[in-house]
Amino acid sequence: MTNPELRENLFSAEPVSPELQQRFRQELAQIVEPSLPPSHRLYYKLAFAGLVVGLPGAACGLFFDAENRWIWGLNLLAFVPLAGWILYILRRGAEPRQTMQSLGKALAGITLAVSLLLIVQALQSPSLTGVLWALLGLVAYLLTNFINLWNRLLTAESTMREHVLRVEYRLADLATRLPAPNER
């Protein structure tokens, strides 16, 4: 990994013209946190609508289904923060990638712990239901790890685009400083 301060100091050793520097900062901000495309916005709106519809159902299950009350309580505990997170993303108009990557790593750890717990439970009292729950836990763990892999790919792509953008702006600035070929 490169040291961001060293990289920034090297970049600003010979300053770029102010207008190019401003355009560079704007393009860099778009690379680091791109605005939501319409398809992602639709996805988040549908997910939010599904959560809003599911909240009253989970609340009813919590009050009226005594046998499975703990499941409905867990659903409510998951639905409310998830709905808040989706609303935050929609209002912001962009996904906070750094935060989402940190949450993805935490979620991978949580799904690992849950899948191990389900596997141990299935081994202690073997049944078809226990095995299916253990497999579901493993699938959730694999899914979160694929999401983390995708997030790393996005981070590498944005870092590469940032470096290419720096070189492009540096070359554009140097080209404006060079004398015309017939002036030599």
mmCIF file of the C-alpha atoms, coordinates in Angstrom:
data_MODEL
# 
_entry.id   MODEL 
# 
loop_
_atom_site.group_PDB 
_atom_site.id 
_atom_site.type_symbol 
_atom_site.label_atom_id 
_atom_site.label_alt_id 
_atom_site.label_comp_id 
_atom_site.label_asym_id 
_atom_site.label_entity_id 
_atom_site.label_seq_id 
_atom_site.pdbx_PDB_ins_code 
_atom_site.Cartn_x 
_atom_site.Cartn_y 
_atom_site.Cartn_z 
_atom_site.occupancy 
_atom_site.B_iso_or_equiv 
_atom_site.pdbx_formal_charge 
_atom_site.auth_seq_id 
_atom_site.auth_comp_id 
_atom_site.auth_asym_id 
_atom_site.auth_atom_id 
_atom_site.pdbx_PDB_model_num 
ATOM 1   C CA . MET A 1 1   ? 0.000   0.000   0.000   1.00 0.00 ? 1   MET A CA 1 
ATOM 2   C CA . THR A 1 2   ? 1.115   3.516   -0.643  1.00 0.00 ? 2   THR A CA 1 
ATOM 3   C CA . ASN A 1 3   ? 1.212   6.218   1.956   1.00 0.00 ? 3   ASN A CA 1 
ATOM 4   C CA . PRO A 1 4   ? -1.564  8.724   1.062   1.00 0.00 ? 4   PRO A CA 1 
ATOM 5   C CA . GLU A 1 5   ? 0.349   11.683  2.559   1.00 0.00 ? 5   GLU A CA 1 
ATOM 6   C CA . LEU A 1 6   ? 3.483   10.869  0.564   1.00 0.00 ? 6   LEU A CA 1 
ATOM 7   C CA . ARG A 1 7   ? 1.432   10.430  -2.590  1.00 0.00 ? 7   ARG A CA 1 
ATOM 8   C CA . GLU A 1 8   ? -0.343  13.760  -2.019  1.00 0.00 ? 8   GLU A CA 1 
ATOM 9   C CA . ASN A 1 9   ? 2.985   15.515  -1.276  1.00 0.00 ? 9   ASN A CA 1 
ATOM 10  C CA . LEU A 1 10  ? 4.506   14.131  -4.466  1.00 0.00 ? 10  LEU A CA 1 
ATOM 11  C CA . PHE A 1 11  ? 1.464   15.198  -6.438  1.00 0.00 ? 11  PHE A CA 1 
ATOM 12  C CA . SER A 1 12  ? 1.580   18.728  -5.032  1.00 0.00 ? 12  SER A CA 1 
ATOM 13  C CA . ALA A 1 13  ? 5.366   19.097  -5.383  1.00 0.00 ? 13  ALA A CA 1 
ATOM 14  C CA . GLU A 1 14  ? 4.819   20.964  -8.639  1.00 0.00 ? 14  GLU A CA 1 
ATOM 15  C CA . PRO A 1 15  ? 1.308   22.378  -8.346  1.00 0.00 ? 15  PRO A CA 1 
ATOM 16  C CA . VAL A 1 16  ? -1.191  21.983  -11.112 1.00 0.00 ? 16  VAL A CA 1 
ATOM 17  C CA . SER A 1 17  ? -3.004  25.086  -12.309 1.00 0.00 ? 17  SER A CA 1 
ATOM 18  C CA . PRO A 1 18  ? -5.981  25.979  -10.089 1.00 0.00 ? 18  PRO A CA 1 
ATOM 19  C CA . GLU A 1 19  ? -8.626  25.327  -12.763 1.00 0.00 ? 19  GLU A CA 1 
ATOM 20  C CA . LEU A 1 20  ? -7.230  21.872  -13.533 1.00 0.00 ? 20  LEU A CA 1 
ATOM 21  C CA . GLN A 1 21  ? -6.919  21.151  -9.832  1.00 0.00 ? 21  GLN A CA 1 
ATOM 22  C CA . GLN A 1 22  ? -10.592 22.031  -9.281  1.00 0.00 ? 22  GLN A CA 1 
ATOM 23  C CA . ARG A 1 23  ? -11.744 19.814  -12.165 1.00 0.00 ? 23  ARG A CA 1 
ATOM 24  C CA . PHE A 1 24  ? -9.474  17.061  -10.850 1.00 0.00 ? 24  PHE A CA 1 
ATOM 25  C CA . ARG A 1 25  ? -11.047 17.252  -7.371  1.00 0.00 ? 25  ARG A CA 1 
ATOM 26  C CA . GLN A 1 26  ? -14.551 17.093  -8.878  1.00 0.00 ? 26  GLN A CA 1 
ATOM 27  C CA . GLU A 1 27  ? -13.738 14.058  -11.004 1.00 0.00 ? 27  GLU A CA 1 
ATOM 28  C CA . LEU A 1 28  ? -11.959 12.408  -8.087  1.00 0.00 ? 28  LEU A CA 1 
ATOM 29  C CA . ALA A 1 29  ? -15.029 12.898  -5.897  1.00 0.00 ? 29  ALA A CA 1 
ATOM 30  C CA . GLN A 1 30  ? -17.144 11.264  -8.622  1.00 0.00 ? 30  GLN A CA 1 
ATOM 31  C CA . ILE A 1 31  ? -14.730 8.299   -8.730  1.00 0.00 ? 31  ILE A CA 1 
ATOM 32  C CA . VAL A 1 32  ? -14.608 7.829   -4.966  1.00 0.00 ? 32  VAL A CA 1 
ATOM 33  C CA . GLU A 1 33  ? -18.371 8.147   -4.431  1.00 0.00 ? 33  GLU A CA 1 
ATOM 34  C CA . PRO A 1 34  ? -20.317 7.893   -7.668  1.00 0.00 ? 34  PRO A CA 1 
ATOM 35  C CA . SER A 1 35  ? -23.961 8.921   -7.605  1.00 0.00 ? 35  SER A CA 1 
ATOM 36  C CA . LEU A 1 36  ? -26.550 6.162   -7.701  1.00 0.00 ? 36  LEU A CA 1 
ATOM 37  C CA . PRO A 1 37  ? -27.514 5.085   -11.224 1.00 0.00 ? 37  PRO A CA 1 
ATOM 38  C CA . PRO A 1 38  ? -31.273 4.785   -11.856 1.00 0.00 ? 38  PRO A CA 1 
ATOM 39  C CA . SER A 1 39  ? -31.183 0.977   -11.619 1.00 0.00 ? 39  SER A CA 1 
ATOM 40  C CA . HIS A 1 40  ? -29.568 1.082   -8.162  1.00 0.00 ? 40  HIS A CA 1 
ATOM 41  C CA . ARG A 1 41  ? -32.003 3.774   -7.033  1.00 0.00 ? 41  ARG A CA 1 
ATOM 42  C CA . LEU A 1 42  ? -34.920 1.557   -8.152  1.00 0.00 ? 42  LEU A CA 1 
ATOM 43  C CA . TYR A 1 43  ? -33.384 -1.418  -6.318  1.00 0.00 ? 43  TYR A CA 1 
ATOM 44  C CA . TYR A 1 44  ? -33.089 0.565   -3.090  1.00 0.00 ? 44  TYR A CA 1 
ATOM 45  C CA . LYS A 1 45  ? -36.624 1.943   -3.451  1.00 0.00 ? 45  LYS A CA 1 
ATOM 46  C CA . LEU A 1 46  ? -38.055 -1.551  -3.933  1.00 0.00 ? 46  LEU A CA 1 
ATOM 47  C CA . ALA A 1 47  ? -36.039 -2.899  -0.997  1.00 0.00 ? 47  ALA A CA 1 
ATOM 48  C CA . PHE A 1 48  ? -37.245 -0.030  1.191   1.00 0.00 ? 48  PHE A CA 1 
ATOM 49  C CA . ALA A 1 49  ? -40.853 -0.633  0.125   1.00 0.00 ? 49  ALA A CA 1 
ATOM 50  C CA . GLY A 1 50  ? -40.488 -4.331  0.940   1.00 0.00 ? 50  GLY A CA 1 
ATOM 51  C CA . LEU A 1 51  ? -39.126 -3.505  4.380   1.00 0.00 ? 51  LEU A CA 1 
ATOM 52  C CA . VAL A 1 52  ? -41.922 -1.027  5.065   1.00 0.00 ? 52  VAL A CA 1 
ATOM 53  C CA . VAL A 1 53  ? -44.469 -3.658  4.089   1.00 0.00 ? 53  VAL A CA 1 
ATOM 54  C CA . GLY A 1 54  ? -42.689 -6.298  6.196   1.00 0.00 ? 54  GLY A CA 1 
ATOM 55  C CA . LEU A 1 55  ? -42.475 -4.196  9.365   1.00 0.00 ? 55  LEU A CA 1 
ATOM 56  C CA . PRO A 1 56  ? -46.189 -4.384  10.282  1.00 0.00 ? 56  PRO A CA 1 
ATOM 57  C CA . GLY A 1 57  ? -46.199 -8.110  9.519   1.00 0.00 ? 57  GLY A CA 1 
ATOM 58  C CA . ALA A 1 58  ? -43.214 -8.686  11.786  1.00 0.00 ? 58  ALA A CA 1 
ATOM 59  C CA . ALA A 1 59  ? -44.839 -6.548  14.502  1.00 0.00 ? 59  ALA A CA 1 
ATOM 60  C CA . CYS A 1 60  ? -48.037 -8.596  14.270  1.00 0.00 ? 60  CYS A CA 1 
ATOM 61  C CA . GLY A 1 61  ? -46.021 -11.796 14.442  1.00 0.00 ? 61  GLY A CA 1 
ATOM 62  C CA . LEU A 1 62  ? -44.217 -10.479 17.528  1.00 0.00 ? 62  LEU A CA 1 
ATOM 63  C CA . PHE A 1 63  ? -47.497 -9.813  19.335  1.00 0.00 ? 63  PHE A CA 1 
ATOM 64  C CA . PHE A 1 64  ? -49.652 -12.718 18.165  1.00 0.00 ? 64  PHE A CA 1 
ATOM 65  C CA . ASP A 1 65  ? -47.304 -15.654 17.454  1.00 0.00 ? 65  ASP A CA 1 
ATOM 66  C CA . ALA A 1 66  ? -46.103 -16.715 20.890  1.00 0.00 ? 66  ALA A CA 1 
ATOM 67  C CA . GLU A 1 67  ? -44.362 -19.861 19.623  1.00 0.00 ? 67  GLU A CA 1 
ATOM 68  C CA . ASN A 1 68  ? -42.079 -18.001 17.188  1.00 0.00 ? 68  ASN A CA 1 
ATOM 69  C CA . ARG A 1 69  ? -41.892 -14.655 18.966  1.00 0.00 ? 69  ARG A CA 1 
ATOM 70  C CA . TRP A 1 70  ? -38.094 -14.673 19.057  1.00 0.00 ? 70  TRP A CA 1 
ATOM 71  C CA . ILE A 1 71  ? -37.885 -15.006 15.258  1.00 0.00 ? 71  ILE A CA 1 
ATOM 72  C CA . TRP A 1 72  ? -40.233 -12.054 14.760  1.00 0.00 ? 72  TRP A CA 1 
ATOM 73  C CA . GLY A 1 73  ? -38.227 -10.043 17.264  1.00 0.00 ? 73  GLY A CA 1 
ATOM 74  C CA . LEU A 1 74  ? -35.017 -10.769 15.352  1.00 0.00 ? 74  LEU A CA 1 
ATOM 75  C CA . ASN A 1 75  ? -36.748 -9.763  12.127  1.00 0.00 ? 75  ASN A CA 1 
ATOM 76  C CA . LEU A 1 76  ? -37.781 -6.447  13.651  1.00 0.00 ? 76  LEU A CA 1 
ATOM 77  C CA . LEU A 1 77  ? -34.269 -5.898  14.977  1.00 0.00 ? 77  LEU A CA 1 
ATOM 78  C CA . ALA A 1 78  ? -32.915 -6.413  11.461  1.00 0.00 ? 78  ALA A CA 1 
ATOM 79  C CA . PHE A 1 79  ? -35.645 -4.602  9.500   1.00 0.00 ? 79  PHE A CA 1 
ATOM 80  C CA . VAL A 1 80  ? -35.569 -1.272  11.333  1.00 0.00 ? 80  VAL A CA 1 
ATOM 81  C CA . PRO A 1 81  ? -31.822 -0.511  10.962  1.00 0.00 ? 81  PRO A CA 1 
ATOM 82  C CA . LEU A 1 82  ? -31.825 -1.848  7.392   1.00 0.00 ? 82  LEU A CA 1 
ATOM 83  C CA . ALA A 1 83  ? -34.719 0.433   6.455   1.00 0.00 ? 83  ALA A CA 1 
ATOM 84  C CA . GLY A 1 84  ? -32.880 3.377   8.032   1.00 0.00 ? 84  GLY A CA 1 
ATOM 85  C CA . TRP A 1 85  ? -29.696 2.511   6.144   1.00 0.00 ? 85  TRP A CA 1 
ATOM 86  C CA . ILE A 1 86  ? -31.510 2.271   2.799   1.00 0.00 ? 86  ILE A CA 1 
ATOM 87  C CA . LEU A 1 87  ? -33.294 5.574   3.466   1.00 0.00 ? 87  LEU A CA 1 
ATOM 88  C CA . TYR A 1 88  ? -29.919 7.159   4.272   1.00 0.00 ? 88  TYR A CA 1 
ATOM 89  C CA . ILE A 1 89  ? -28.467 5.935   0.954   1.00 0.00 ? 89  ILE A CA 1 
ATOM 90  C CA . LEU A 1 90  ? -31.485 7.156   -1.013  1.00 0.00 ? 90  LEU A CA 1 
ATOM 91  C CA . ARG A 1 91  ? -31.393 10.604  0.585   1.00 0.00 ? 91  ARG A CA 1 
ATOM 92  C CA . ARG A 1 92  ? -27.650 10.879  0.059   1.00 0.00 ? 92  ARG A CA 1 
ATOM 93  C CA . GLY A 1 93  ? -27.844 9.811   -3.574  1.00 0.00 ? 93  GLY A CA 1 
ATOM 94  C CA . ALA A 1 94  ? -24.653 7.729   -3.295  1.00 0.00 ? 94  ALA A CA 1 
ATOM 95  C CA . GLU A 1 95  ? -23.467 4.615   -1.520  1.00 0.00 ? 95  GLU A CA 1 
ATOM 96  C CA . PRO A 1 96  ? -20.910 5.329   1.211   1.00 0.00 ? 96  PRO A CA 1 
ATOM 97  C CA . ARG A 1 97  ? -18.404 2.752   -0.035  1.00 0.00 ? 97  ARG A CA 1 
ATOM 98  C CA . GLN A 1 98  ? -15.945 2.865   2.871   1.00 0.00 ? 98  GLN A CA 1 
ATOM 99  C CA . THR A 1 99  ? -18.703 2.331   5.412   1.00 0.00 ? 99  THR A CA 1 
ATOM 100 C CA . MET A 1 100 ? -20.315 -0.379  3.318   1.00 0.00 ? 100 MET A CA 1 
ATOM 101 C CA . GLN A 1 101 ? -16.991 -2.214  3.028   1.00 0.00 ? 101 GLN A CA 1 
ATOM 102 C CA . SER A 1 102 ? -16.522 -2.110  6.789   1.00 0.00 ? 102 SER A CA 1 
ATOM 103 C CA . LEU A 1 103 ? -20.071 -3.346  7.313   1.00 0.00 ? 103 LEU A CA 1 
ATOM 104 C CA . GLY A 1 104 ? -19.505 -6.096  4.747   1.00 0.00 ? 104 GLY A CA 1 
ATOM 105 C CA . LYS A 1 105 ? -16.448 -7.335  6.629   1.00 0.00 ? 105 LYS A CA 1 
ATOM 106 C CA . ALA A 1 106 ? -18.350 -7.296  9.912   1.00 0.00 ? 106 ALA A CA 1 
ATOM 107 C CA . LEU A 1 107 ? -21.264 -9.110  8.310   1.00 0.00 ? 107 LEU A CA 1 
ATOM 108 C CA . ALA A 1 108 ? -18.903 -11.798 6.991   1.00 0.00 ? 108 ALA A CA 1 
ATOM 109 C CA . GLY A 1 109 ? -17.640 -12.367 10.529  1.00 0.00 ? 109 GLY A CA 1 
ATOM 110 C CA . ILE A 1 110 ? -21.175 -12.506 11.901  1.00 0.00 ? 110 ILE A CA 1 
ATOM 111 C CA . THR A 1 111 ? -22.335 -14.966 9.243   1.00 0.00 ? 111 THR A CA 1 
ATOM 112 C CA . LEU A 1 112 ? -19.274 -17.123 9.942   1.00 0.00 ? 112 LEU A CA 1 
ATOM 113 C CA . ALA A 1 113 ? -20.131 -17.236 13.642  1.00 0.00 ? 113 ALA A CA 1 
ATOM 114 C CA . VAL A 1 114 ? -23.794 -17.996 12.923  1.00 0.00 ? 114 VAL A CA 1 
ATOM 115 C CA . SER A 1 115 ? -22.966 -20.720 10.396  1.00 0.00 ? 115 SER A CA 1 
ATOM 116 C CA . LEU A 1 116 ? -20.509 -22.329 12.832  1.00 0.00 ? 116 LEU A CA 1 
ATOM 117 C CA . LEU A 1 117 ? -23.173 -22.196 15.531  1.00 0.00 ? 117 LEU A CA 1 
ATOM 118 C CA . LEU A 1 118 ? -25.686 -23.824 13.175  1.00 0.00 ? 118 LEU A CA 1 
ATOM 119 C CA . ILE A 1 119 ? -23.164 -26.527 12.210  1.00 0.00 ? 119 ILE A CA 1 
ATOM 120 C CA . VAL A 1 120 ? -22.395 -27.318 15.854  1.00 0.00 ? 120 VAL A CA 1 
ATOM 121 C CA . GLN A 1 121 ? -26.125 -27.416 16.597  1.00 0.00 ? 121 GLN A CA 1 
ATOM 122 C CA . ALA A 1 122 ? -26.701 -29.796 13.644  1.00 0.00 ? 122 ALA A CA 1 
ATOM 123 C CA . LEU A 1 123 ? -23.857 -32.047 14.822  1.00 0.00 ? 123 LEU A CA 1 
ATOM 124 C CA . GLN A 1 124 ? -25.177 -32.228 18.388  1.00 0.00 ? 124 GLN A CA 1 
ATOM 125 C CA . SER A 1 125 ? -28.700 -33.142 17.368  1.00 0.00 ? 125 SER A CA 1 
ATOM 126 C CA . PRO A 1 126 ? -28.597 -34.496 13.813  1.00 0.00 ? 126 PRO A CA 1 
ATOM 127 C CA . SER A 1 127 ? -31.742 -33.971 11.797  1.00 0.00 ? 127 SER A CA 1 
ATOM 128 C CA . LEU A 1 128 ? -32.641 -32.973 8.281   1.00 0.00 ? 128 LEU A CA 1 
ATOM 129 C CA . THR A 1 129 ? -33.792 -29.564 9.493   1.00 0.00 ? 129 THR A CA 1 
ATOM 130 C CA . GLY A 1 130 ? -30.500 -28.978 11.320  1.00 0.00 ? 130 GLY A CA 1 
ATOM 131 C CA . VAL A 1 131 ? -28.495 -29.908 8.240   1.00 0.00 ? 131 VAL A CA 1 
ATOM 132 C CA . LEU A 1 132 ? -30.586 -27.585 6.056   1.00 0.00 ? 132 LEU A CA 1 
ATOM 133 C CA . TRP A 1 133 ? -30.082 -24.698 8.517   1.00 0.00 ? 133 TRP A CA 1 
ATOM 134 C CA . ALA A 1 134 ? -26.345 -25.374 8.568   1.00 0.00 ? 134 ALA A CA 1 
ATOM 135 C CA . LEU A 1 135 ? -26.266 -25.329 4.759   1.00 0.00 ? 135 LEU A CA 1 
ATOM 136 C CA . LEU A 1 136 ? -28.253 -22.077 4.745   1.00 0.00 ? 136 LEU A CA 1 
ATOM 137 C CA . GLY A 1 137 ? -25.703 -20.579 7.153   1.00 0.00 ? 137 GLY A CA 1 
ATOM 138 C CA . LEU A 1 138 ? -22.858 -21.638 4.872   1.00 0.00 ? 138 LEU A CA 1 
ATOM 139 C CA . VAL A 1 139 ? -24.623 -20.152 1.838   1.00 0.00 ? 139 VAL A CA 1 
ATOM 140 C CA . ALA A 1 140 ? -25.070 -16.851 3.711   1.00 0.00 ? 140 ALA A CA 1 
ATOM 141 C CA . TYR A 1 141 ? -21.392 -16.908 4.659   1.00 0.00 ? 141 TYR A CA 1 
ATOM 142 C CA . LEU A 1 142 ? -20.341 -17.558 1.051   1.00 0.00 ? 142 LEU A CA 1 
ATOM 143 C CA . LEU A 1 143 ? -22.645 -14.806 -0.186  1.00 0.00 ? 143 LEU A CA 1 
ATOM 144 C CA . THR A 1 144 ? -21.147 -12.242 2.209   1.00 0.00 ? 144 THR A CA 1 
ATOM 145 C CA . ASN A 1 145 ? -17.649 -13.249 1.150   1.00 0.00 ? 145 ASN A CA 1 
ATOM 146 C CA . PHE A 1 146 ? -18.550 -12.843 -2.533  1.00 0.00 ? 146 PHE A CA 1 
ATOM 147 C CA . ILE A 1 147 ? -19.919 -9.395  -1.686  1.00 0.00 ? 147 ILE A CA 1 
ATOM 148 C CA . ASN A 1 148 ? -16.632 -8.555  0.062   1.00 0.00 ? 148 ASN A CA 1 
ATOM 149 C CA . LEU A 1 149 ? -14.687 -9.770  -2.962  1.00 0.00 ? 149 LEU A CA 1 
ATOM 150 C CA . TRP A 1 150 ? -16.828 -7.559  -5.205  1.00 0.00 ? 150 TRP A CA 1 
ATOM 151 C CA . ASN A 1 151 ? -16.221 -4.594  -2.882  1.00 0.00 ? 151 ASN A CA 1 
ATOM 152 C CA . ARG A 1 152 ? -12.467 -5.156  -3.093  1.00 0.00 ? 152 ARG A CA 1 
ATOM 153 C CA . LEU A 1 153 ? -12.739 -5.223  -6.865  1.00 0.00 ? 153 LEU A CA 1 
ATOM 154 C CA . LEU A 1 154 ? -14.616 -1.909  -6.825  1.00 0.00 ? 154 LEU A CA 1 
ATOM 155 C CA . THR A 1 155 ? -11.989 -0.410  -4.520  1.00 0.00 ? 155 THR A CA 1 
ATOM 156 C CA . ALA A 1 156 ? -9.147  -1.547  -6.763  1.00 0.00 ? 156 ALA A CA 1 
ATOM 157 C CA . GLU A 1 157 ? -10.929 -0.141  -9.809  1.00 0.00 ? 157 GLU A CA 1 
ATOM 158 C CA . SER A 1 158 ? -11.540 3.241   -8.188  1.00 0.00 ? 158 SER A CA 1 
ATOM 159 C CA . THR A 1 159 ? -7.927  3.402   -6.960  1.00 0.00 ? 159 THR A CA 1 
ATOM 160 C CA . MET A 1 160 ? -6.685  2.634   -10.458 1.00 0.00 ? 160 MET A CA 1 
ATOM 161 C CA . ARG A 1 161 ? -9.004  5.256   -11.950 1.00 0.00 ? 161 ARG A CA 1 
ATOM 162 C CA . GLU A 1 162 ? -7.761  7.777   -9.383  1.00 0.00 ? 162 GLU A CA 1 
ATOM 163 C CA . HIS A 1 163 ? -4.137  7.149   -10.341 1.00 0.00 ? 163 HIS A CA 1 
ATOM 164 C CA . VAL A 1 164 ? -4.878  7.344   -14.061 1.00 0.00 ? 164 VAL A CA 1 
ATOM 165 C CA . LEU A 1 165 ? -6.779  10.590  -13.474 1.00 0.00 ? 165 LEU A CA 1 
ATOM 166 C CA . ARG A 1 166 ? -3.797  12.041  -11.615 1.00 0.00 ? 166 ARG A CA 1 
ATOM 167 C CA . VAL A 1 167 ? -1.482  11.160  -14.496 1.00 0.00 ? 167 VAL A CA 1 
ATOM 168 C CA . GLU A 1 168 ? -3.925  12.581  -17.080 1.00 0.00 ? 168 GLU A CA 1 
ATOM 169 C CA . TYR A 1 169 ? -4.192  15.885  -15.267 1.00 0.00 ? 169 TYR A CA 1 
ATOM 170 C CA . ARG A 1 170 ? -0.460  16.071  -14.716 1.00 0.00 ? 170 ARG A CA 1 
ATOM 171 C CA . LEU A 1 171 ? 0.149   15.483  -18.440 1.00 0.00 ? 171 LEU A CA 1 
ATOM 172 C CA . ALA A 1 172 ? -2.515  18.028  -19.388 1.00 0.00 ? 172 ALA A CA 1 
ATOM 173 C CA . ASP A 1 173 ? -0.892  20.616  -17.138 1.00 0.00 ? 173 ASP A CA 1 
ATOM 174 C CA . LEU A 1 174 ? 2.590   19.877  -18.467 1.00 0.00 ? 174 LEU A CA 1 
ATOM 175 C CA . ALA A 1 175 ? 1.320   20.080  -22.058 1.00 0.00 ? 175 ALA A CA 1 
ATOM 176 C CA . THR A 1 176 ? -0.011  23.572  -21.404 1.00 0.00 ? 176 THR A CA 1 
ATOM 177 C CA . ARG A 1 177 ? 3.377   24.649  -20.022 1.00 0.00 ? 177 ARG A CA 1 
ATOM 178 C CA . LEU A 1 178 ? 5.429   23.379  -22.955 1.00 0.00 ? 178 LEU A CA 1 
ATOM 179 C CA . PRO A 1 179 ? 6.230   25.889  -25.663 1.00 0.00 ? 179 PRO A CA 1 
ATOM 180 C CA . ALA A 1 180 ? 4.746   25.338  -29.109 1.00 0.00 ? 180 ALA A CA 1 
ATOM 181 C CA . PRO A 1 181 ? 6.918   23.183  -31.411 1.00 0.00 ? 181 PRO A CA 1 
ATOM 182 C CA . ASN A 1 182 ? 7.770   26.082  -33.737 1.00 0.00 ? 182 ASN A CA 1 
ATOM 183 C CA . GLU A 1 183 ? 8.885   28.334  -30.809 1.00 0.00 ? 183 GLU A CA 1 
ATOM 184 C CA . ARG A 1 184 ? 11.996  26.254  -30.046 1.00 0.00 ? 184 ARG A CA 1 
# 
